[in-house]
């Protein structure tokens, strides 16, 4: 009951902009959830092998990584709402196109386009939430933002698998997948309605007047240092995630011959567990501090990752996946709150873009590596190898994060102040 009252009090304090952002986020994430669980099967149904899947995922992440920093600077300069609006519109149109094209070159081209367009939303939403909230609200705010996003992905993943199987009863497999993708694209595009209702008040001047002879880098030296330190940690985690996360649906299909509906259910349960873990996250922060909470949650996920890697029992693989997914991702909103609290307001967009850029760079680089290993060593040892490498990268990344940021572990007051000022 105390936990419910704490969250209810927080949500009451959020302004209209935040609530509309949540609504838009739910629609985009349901649409993406459908795409994430089904699109790999669309490529396979077209007759292409796993290397094409790897190339598509890699190009999406590479495009995002390339454009995130320019998009972050644009977000700081021209406004968050404008970028989210253009990003949602162009991404939705591209998703429709991806549901129809069949040539390999077009699959890769539109995957690249998705990465470019979606970056404008990714880079703007966290700074937008930060700017529409007070510092004492942010641990809870980012926790509920990521939890809502994850819960919407649950719905998308679950519906994606179920709808595909239902459509397959009346139309050929390729058409059943395509109709499901159309629905996902439509839901994503519908997020334009709440985004258009956002109200952004841009300051007349950005930042403080510049002192003569003082460079931009010197003025923002502290923020730049924090951004770079976070980027190194995120790069290692991104390398590990890029090996396994995009291919979890193929892992369950290849190793256990699971159906689309069952895969959608397992991935949805994993995301549901993640959403719950994110809601509990602020309680962990209260006891341990932000840095220790992130590190302990990430380290606790490693045994479950290895269980998924080596088991030959479907239910053990699913259990390992659920706990790994929840524990590893529960620290994301805590990290984001910590970073947003440490950088200057005029650099929040840049900070978020660098953080996401290096993560996407990890996916772009490791995607083809993962599919190559699985093709070479098969559905058991191939996936076991990439999962084990991921565990090692997560361990290195978590250890680095603790060593570098342990001096910041004193920030506990932000989650104690639950009443609106």
Backbone torsions as a table, in degrees:
resi	resn	phi	psi	omega
1	UNK	NA	-40.9	179.5
2	UNK	-62.5	-39.7	179.1
3	UNK	-64.4	-41.7	178.7
4	UNK	-62.0	-45.4	-179.7
5	UNK	-62.8	-38.4	179.5
6	UNK	-61.3	-46.5	-178.5
7	UNK	-72.1	-37.8	178.9
8	UNK	-61.6	-40.8	179.0
9	UNK	-64.5	-39.6	178.8
10	UNK	-63.9	-48.7	-175.4
11	UNK	-63.8	-36.1	177.3
12	UNK	-59.4	-31.7	-176.7
13	UNK	-80.7	-7.1	-178.5
14	UNK	-79.1	141.0	-178.9
15	UNK	-82.2	177.4	-175.3
16	UNK	-62.7	-37.1	178.8
17	UNK	-59.2	-43.0	-179.5
18	UNK	-65.8	-42.7	-178.6
19	UNK	-66.0	-39.8	175.9
20	UNK	-65.3	-37.2	177.8
21	UNK	-63.1	-41.3	176.6
22	UNK	-59.1	-43.2	-178.9
23	UNK	-63.4	-45.0	178.3
24	UNK	-62.7	-41.3	-179.2
25	UNK	-63.1	-38.9	178.6
26	UNK	-61.1	-45.5	-178.1
27	UNK	-65.3	-44.9	-179.9
28	UNK	-64.9	-38.6	-175.7
29	UNK	-75.7	-30.3	173.0
30	UNK	-64.7	-45.1	177.9
31	UNK	-60.4	-45.7	179.0
32	UNK	-67.5	-35.2	178.0
33	UNK	-60.0	-40.5	176.4
34	UNK	-62.7	-46.2	-179.2
35	UNK	-62.9	-44.6	-174.8
36	UNK	-59.9	-39.8	-174.7
37	UNK	-85.7	-18.6	-172.8
38	UNK	-109.8	-30.1	-168.7
39	UNK	-64.6	-34.3	175.1
40	UNK	-57.3	-38.8	-179.8
41	UNK	-71.9	-31.1	176.5
42	UNK	-61.8	-46.3	179.2
43	UNK	-63.0	-42.7	179.3
44	UNK	-64.8	-39.4	-178.8
45	UNK	-67.1	-26.8	175.9
46	UNK	-73.4	-8.7	176.6
47	UNK	100.5	9.5	-179.6
48	UNK	-92.8	154.6	-178.9
49	UNK	-89.9	-174.5	-173.9
50	UNK	-67.8	-23.9	178.4
51	UNK	-63.7	-34.0	176.8
52	UNK	-68.9	-41.5	174.9
53	UNK	-56.8	-45.5	179.2
54	UNK	-62.1	-39.7	-179.7
55	UNK	-66.8	-40.9	179.4
56	UNK	-62.8	-47.5	179.7
57	UNK	-65.5	-40.9	-179.6
58	UNK	-63.1	-43.2	-178.1
59	UNK	-68.3	-35.9	176.0
60	UNK	-60.8	-48.5	-178.7
61	UNK	-68.2	-38.2	179.4
62	UNK	-63.1	-44.3	179.3
63	UNK	-61.0	-43.8	179.0
64	UNK	-61.5	-45.9	-179.7
65	UNK	-60.2	-39.7	-177.2
66	UNK	-68.2	-36.7	-171.9
67	UNK	-96.4	-10.9	-172.1
68	UNK	-62.1	-43.4	-178.3
69	UNK	-67.6	-48.0	173.6
70	UNK	-57.9	-38.7	179.0
71	UNK	-66.0	-38.0	178.4
72	UNK	-64.1	-42.3	177.1
73	UNK	-64.3	-43.0	176.9
74	UNK	-61.0	-40.3	179.8
75	UNK	-61.5	-41.6	177.9
76	UNK	-67.1	-31.5	-173.3
77	UNK	-89.9	-46.6	-170.7
78	UNK	-104.7	-11.4	176.0
79	UNK	118.4	144.4	-176.3
80	UNK	-73.1	-44.1	-174.8
81	UNK	-60.0	-44.5	-177.3
82	UNK	-59.0	-44.4	-178.2
83	UNK	-69.4	-39.2	178.4
84	UNK	-64.3	-38.4	-179.7
85	UNK	-65.1	-50.2	179.4
86	UNK	-64.9	-38.4	179.9
87	UNK	-64.1	-43.8	-179.8
88	UNK	-66.1	-41.7	-178.3
89	UNK	-64.2	-50.2	-176.9
90	UNK	-69.3	-37.7	179.2
91	UNK	-64.6	-43.6	179.8
92	UNK	-60.2	-43.4	179.0
93	UNK	-63.6	-42.3	-179.4
94	UNK	-66.1	-36.4	177.9
95	UNK	-62.9	-38.8	175.0
96	UNK	-60.9	-43.9	179.9
97	UNK	-63.3	-40.3	180.0
98	UNK	-64.1	-25.7	179.8
99	UNK	-75.7	-11.5	-175.2
100	UNK	-113.9	-32.5	-174.5
101	UNK	-70.8	150.8	-177.4
102	UNK	-127.9	-20.8	179.8
103	UNK	-71.3	141.6	-177.5
104	UNK	-58.6	-42.1	-178.8
105	UNK	-61.6	-37.4	179.3
106	UNK	-74.1	-35.5	175.1
107	UNK	-57.1	-45.2	-179.2
108	UNK	-70.5	-41.5	-179.1
109	UNK	-61.4	-48.6	-178.3
110	UNK	-72.5	-27.0	172.5
111	UNK	-63.0	-42.3	176.5
112	UNK	-61.7	-42.3	178.7
113	UNK	-63.2	-37.5	177.3
114	UNK	-61.7	-43.6	179.5
115	UNK	-62.0	-41.1	178.8
116	UNK	-64.6	-49.7	-173.6
117	UNK	-68.9	-44.0	-176.3
118	UNK	-68.4	-22.1	179.8
119	UNK	-59.9	-32.1	-177.6
120	UNK	-68.0	-29.4	174.8
121	UNK	-77.3	-48.7	-176.6
122	UNK	-55.4	-41.9	-172.2
123	UNK	-77.6	-18.9	-173.7
124	UNK	-99.1	-27.5	-167.4
125	UNK	-70.1	-40.2	-179.4
126	UNK	-67.6	-50.2	175.1
127	UNK	-58.8	-36.5	178.4
128	UNK	-60.6	-45.6	178.0
129	UNK	-65.0	-40.1	179.5
130	UNK	-62.5	-41.6	-178.3
131	UNK	-72.6	-20.7	179.5
132	UNK	-101.2	17.9	-179.2
133	UNK	-140.8	166.3	173.9
134	UNK	-94.6	159.0	-174.5
135	UNK	-59.1	-35.9	-178.0
136	UNK	-73.8	-11.8	178.5
137	UNK	-90.0	-15.0	-159.6
138	UNK	-74.1	-34.0	177.8
139	UNK	-61.6	-46.5	176.7
140	UNK	-65.3	-42.9	-176.8
141	UNK	-61.5	-48.7	-179.8
142	UNK	-68.4	-31.6	176.7
143	UNK	-64.4	-46.2	-179.3
144	UNK	-72.5	-30.6	175.9
145	UNK	-61.7	-52.1	-179.4
146	UNK	-67.6	-34.6	178.5
147	UNK	-66.9	-42.3	177.6
148	UNK	-63.2	-43.7	179.0
149	UNK	-60.1	-43.2	-178.7
150	UNK	-69.2	-41.7	178.9
151	UNK	-62.5	-38.5	177.2
152	UNK	-65.5	-37.3	174.7
153	UNK	-62.3	-35.7	175.8
154	UNK	-56.5	-50.2	-178.8
155	UNK	-61.1	-44.7	-179.9
156	UNK	-63.1	-45.6	-179.8
157	UNK	-62.8	-44.3	-178.4
158	UNK	-65.7	-48.2	179.7
159	UNK	-66.1	-34.9	179.4
160	UNK	-58.9	-48.7	179.0
161	UNK	-66.2	-44.3	-177.1
162	UNK	-66.8	-46.5	-178.3
163	UNK	-62.8	-38.7	179.4
164	UNK	-62.7	-44.3	179.2
165	UNK	-66.4	-36.2	178.6
166	UNK	-68.5	-45.1	177.9
167	UNK	-62.1	-33.0	-178.0
168	UNK	-65.8	-17.2	178.2
169	UNK	-73.5	-20.9	-174.6
170	UNK	-122.6	-15.8	179.8
171	UNK	-134.5	164.4	176.6
172	UNK	-59.0	158.4	-175.0
173	UNK	-56.0	-43.8	-178.5
174	UNK	-62.3	-42.8	179.1
175	UNK	-66.5	-38.2	180.0
176	UNK	-62.1	-40.8	177.4
177	UNK	-66.2	-43.1	-177.6
178	UNK	-62.8	-43.5	179.1
179	UNK	-62.3	-39.0	178.2
180	UNK	-64.0	-41.7	178.6
181	UNK	-64.2	-37.4	176.5
182	UNK	-58.5	-43.5	-179.8
183	UNK	-62.9	-42.8	177.9
184	UNK	-60.3	-42.6	179.6
185	UNK	-65.1	-40.3	179.3
186	UNK	-63.4	-43.2	179.5
187	UNK	-63.2	-40.5	178.9
188	UNK	-61.9	-45.4	-177.2
189	UNK	-65.8	-28.7	-178.7
190	UNK	-68.4	-13.3	177.1
191	UNK	-66.2	-13.2	177.3
192	UNK	-59.5	-32.5	-176.4
193	UNK	-61.9	-54.6	177.8
194	UNK	-67.8	-31.9	-179.9
195	UNK	-64.0	-38.9	180.0
196	UNK	-65.1	-22.3	-179.2
197	UNK	-87.1	-5.9	178.2
198	UNK	-65.3	147.4	178.3
199	UNK	-117.8	117.5	-179.4
200	UNK	-113.8	127.6	176.9
201	UNK	-108.6	103.1	-178.9
202	UNK	-85.0	134.9	175.5
203	UNK	-65.4	150.0	-179.3
204	UNK	-65.0	-39.1	176.9
205	UNK	-123.5	141.0	179.8
206	UNK	-95.9	121.5	174.5
207	UNK	77.5	-171.7	-178.6
208	UNK	-94.6	159.3	176.5
209	UNK	-59.7	140.5	-177.2
210	UNK	-79.8	136.3	174.1
211	UNK	-76.1	146.2	-179.6
212	UNK	-63.8	133.7	176.7
213	UNK	80.2	1.7	-179.7
214	UNK	-101.0	118.9	-177.9
215	UNK	-77.2	160.3	177.2
216	UNK	-59.2	-41.9	-177.3
217	UNK	-63.8	-39.4	179.8
218	UNK	-69.5	-40.9	-179.8
219	UNK	-59.7	-38.6	-175.3
220	UNK	-109.6	27.7	-174.8
221	UNK	-55.1	-45.2	-178.4
222	UNK	-63.6	-43.6	179.5
223	UNK	-65.9	-40.7	179.4
224	UNK	-61.6	-42.0	179.3
225	UNK	-60.9	-46.3	179.9
226	UNK	-61.5	-44.1	-179.4
227	UNK	-59.5	-45.3	-178.5
228	UNK	-66.8	-39.4	179.2
229	UNK	-64.2	-42.9	176.6
230	UNK	-64.4	-37.0	-176.8
231	UNK	-62.9	-40.1	179.9
232	UNK	-62.8	-45.2	178.9
233	UNK	-61.6	-43.7	-177.5
234	UNK	-69.0	-31.2	179.3
235	UNK	-63.5	-43.9	-179.8
236	UNK	-65.8	-40.9	177.4
237	UNK	-66.5	-39.3	179.5
238	UNK	-64.3	-39.5	176.2
239	UNK	-59.3	-44.9	179.9
240	UNK	-66.1	-45.3	-178.9
241	UNK	-63.8	-37.6	-178.0
242	UNK	-63.8	-20.5	178.4
243	UNK	-75.9	-32.1	-170.3
244	UNK	-123.0	-38.8	-168.2
245	UNK	-61.7	-42.5	-178.3
246	UNK	-67.4	-14.3	-171.9
247	UNK	-115.3	15.4	-178.2
248	UNK	-62.9	-36.6	178.2
249	UNK	-65.8	-39.4	177.7
250	UNK	-68.7	-34.4	177.0
251	UNK	-58.5	-49.6	-179.6
252	UNK	-67.3	-35.3	179.1
253	UNK	-70.5	-43.3	-175.2
254	UNK	-75.6	-42.5	-175.6
255	UNK	-81.6	-34.4	-173.1
256	UNK	-119.8	2.6	-179.8
257	UNK	54.0	39.6	-177.1
258	UNK	-76.0	151.1	179.3
259	UNK	-78.5	165.5	178.1
260	UNK	-58.0	-42.6	-178.8
261	UNK	-64.1	-42.8	-179.0
262	UNK	-67.5	-40.3	177.6
263	UNK	-63.7	-44.1	178.0
264	UNK	-60.2	-39.0	179.4
265	UNK	-65.4	-46.1	-178.3
266	UNK	-63.3	-46.3	-179.8
267	UNK	-64.7	-37.3	177.9
268	UNK	-65.3	-42.3	177.8
269	UNK	-63.3	-38.3	178.0
270	UNK	-62.8	-41.1	178.9
271	UNK	-71.3	-34.4	175.7
272	UNK	-64.2	-41.5	176.8
273	UNK	-63.5	-37.1	177.9
274	UNK	-64.1	-44.1	179.0
275	UNK	-59.7	-42.2	178.8
276	UNK	-64.6	-42.9	179.7
277	UNK	-63.0	-36.7	179.2
278	UNK	-67.5	-34.8	177.7
279	UNK	-66.5	-36.6	-179.6
280	UNK	-78.8	-17.6	-176.2
281	UNK	-48.0	-47.8	-179.7
282	UNK	-58.5	-30.7	176.5
283	UNK	-66.3	-38.9	177.8
284	UNK	-65.6	-40.0	178.6
285	UNK	-62.3	-39.7	-179.1
286	UNK	-60.4	-35.9	-178.1
287	UNK	-84.1	-37.0	-169.1
288	UNK	-112.5	-17.0	-169.3
289	UNK	88.2	162.4	-171.2
290	UNK	-66.9	-46.6	-175.1
291	UNK	-67.0	-48.9	179.8
292	UNK	-62.7	-37.0	179.1
293	UNK	-61.0	-45.8	179.0
294	UNK	-60.8	-49.0	-174.7
295	UNK	-65.4	-45.9	-178.3
296	UNK	-65.1	-42.7	178.2
297	UNK	-60.4	-42.9	-179.5
298	UNK	-66.8	-43.6	-179.0
299	UNK	-66.3	-34.9	178.8
300	UNK	-65.3	-21.6	-178.3
301	UNK	-77.7	-20.2	-170.9
302	UNK	-64.0	-43.9	178.1
303	UNK	-59.1	-35.4	-179.3
304	UNK	-72.5	-32.9	175.1
305	UNK	-63.7	-42.7	179.7
306	UNK	-70.1	-33.2	175.1
307	UNK	-61.0	-45.6	177.4
308	UNK	-61.6	-35.1	-176.9
309	UNK	-65.3	-39.8	-167.2
310	UNK	-111.6	-12.3	-178.2
311	UNK	-72.0	153.8	173.5
312	UNK	-113.7	10.5	177.8
313	UNK	-105.5	127.7	-176.7
314	UNK	-59.7	-44.1	-174.9
315	UNK	-67.4	-32.9	175.8
316	UNK	-70.3	-39.0	177.2
317	UNK	-62.3	-43.3	179.6
318	UNK	-64.6	-42.0	179.2
319	UNK	-63.4	-45.7	178.1
320	UNK	-60.6	-41.4	178.6
321	UNK	-62.1	-44.5	-178.0
322	UNK	-59.0	-48.6	-176.6
323	UNK	-72.3	-38.3	177.5
324	UNK	-61.5	-45.5	-178.3
325	UNK	-60.6	-46.6	-176.8
326	UNK	-67.0	-49.2	-174.1
327	UNK	-69.9	-42.6	-176.2
328	UNK	-67.0	-35.9	-175.7
329	UNK	-91.2	-13.1	-177.4
330	UNK	-63.1	-26.0	-178.7
331	UNK	-82.4	-10.1	-175.9
332	UNK	-58.0	-49.7	179.4
333	UNK	-65.5	-30.1	178.7
334	UNK	-66.8	-45.1	176.9
335	UNK	-60.1	-43.6	-177.0
336	UNK	-65.7	-41.0	177.8
337	UNK	-62.5	-42.5	179.7
338	UNK	-62.0	-46.2	-178.8
339	UNK	-65.2	-45.0	-179.1
340	UNK	-63.6	-28.1	-179.9
341	UNK	-78.9	-15.7	-173.7
342	UNK	-103.9	-12.4	-178.6
343	UNK	-109.2	154.6	179.8
344	UNK	-63.5	147.5	-178.6
345	UNK	-55.9	-36.3	-177.1
346	UNK	-72.7	-6.0	-177.7
347	UNK	-121.5	9.6	-178.1
348	UNK	-63.7	-39.6	177.9
349	UNK	-64.0	-43.6	178.0
350	UNK	-63.4	-42.5	-179.8
351	UNK	-60.6	-46.2	179.7
352	UNK	-65.5	-38.1	-178.3
353	UNK	-68.5	-40.8	177.8
354	UNK	-64.2	-43.3	-179.7
355	UNK	-59.2	-45.0	-179.6
356	UNK	-76.6	-29.9	179.9
357	UNK	-61.8	-47.9	-176.9
358	UNK	-68.3	-32.1	176.8
359	UNK	-65.5	-45.7	178.6
360	UNK	-67.2	-31.1	176.2
361	UNK	-62.3	-39.6	176.0
362	UNK	-60.5	-43.0	177.8
363	UNK	-64.8	-41.5	-177.5
364	UNK	-64.2	-40.3	-177.2
365	UNK	-76.3	-41.3	-171.5
366	UNK	-87.7	-15.2	-179.8
367	UNK	-55.9	-55.3	178.5
368	UNK	-64.5	-31.0	177.6
369	UNK	-62.5	-45.7	-179.1
370	UNK	-61.6	-49.8	-178.2
371	UNK	-65.1	-33.8	177.5
372	UNK	-65.0	-41.6	179.0
373	UNK	-64.9	-43.6	-179.1
374	UNK	-65.2	-41.5	177.7
375	UNK	-63.0	-35.9	-177.1
376	UNK	-76.4	-42.4	-171.6
377	UNK	-106.1	-5.0	175.3
378	UNK	91.6	177.6	-171.7
379	UNK	-72.3	-19.2	177.0
380	UNK	-93.0	-67.3	-175.1
381	UNK	-69.5	-27.5	176.6
382	UNK	-62.7	-53.9	179.4
383	UNK	-68.1	-36.4	177.8
384	UNK	-59.8	-40.4	-179.7
385	UNK	-65.7	-48.9	-176.9
386	UNK	-68.7	-34.5	177.1
387	UNK	-65.6	-38.6	-179.5
388	UNK	-67.9	-41.7	176.2
389	UNK	-60.9	-41.1	178.1
390	UNK	-60.3	-43.2	178.7
391	UNK	-59.1	-42.1	178.4
392	UNK	-63.2	-42.6	179.6
393	UNK	-66.7	-39.3	176.9
394	UNK	-62.6	-41.0	179.8
395	UNK	-62.2	-45.3	179.3
396	UNK	-63.6	-45.5	-179.0
397	UNK	-62.7	-41.9	-179.8
398	UNK	-67.4	-40.8	179.2
399	UNK	-64.1	-44.5	177.2
400	UNK	-59.1	-46.6	-177.9
401	UNK	-58.3	-42.8	-179.2
402	UNK	-66.6	-45.6	-177.7
403	UNK	-62.0	-42.9	-174.5
404	UNK	-76.7	-38.2	-170.8
405	UNK	-108.5	7.5	-175.3
406	UNK	-61.6	-26.3	178.6
407	UNK	-68.0	-16.5	179.9
408	UNK	-92.3	5.9	-171.7
409	UNK	-73.9	3.2	-177.5
410	UNK	-85.6	-4.7	-174.3
411	UNK	-80.6	89.0	179.1
412	UNK	-117.1	-16.0	-173.1
413	UNK	-66.8	-26.7	-174.9
414	UNK	-60.4	-29.8	-177.0
415	UNK	-96.8	-3.9	178.7
416	UNK	-84.5	-33.1	-179.5
417	UNK	-80.2	94.9	-174.5
418	UNK	-98.5	-17.8	-176.8
419	UNK	-85.7	140.8	177.1
420	UNK	-63.5	143.1	179.8
421	UNK	-73.6	NA	NA
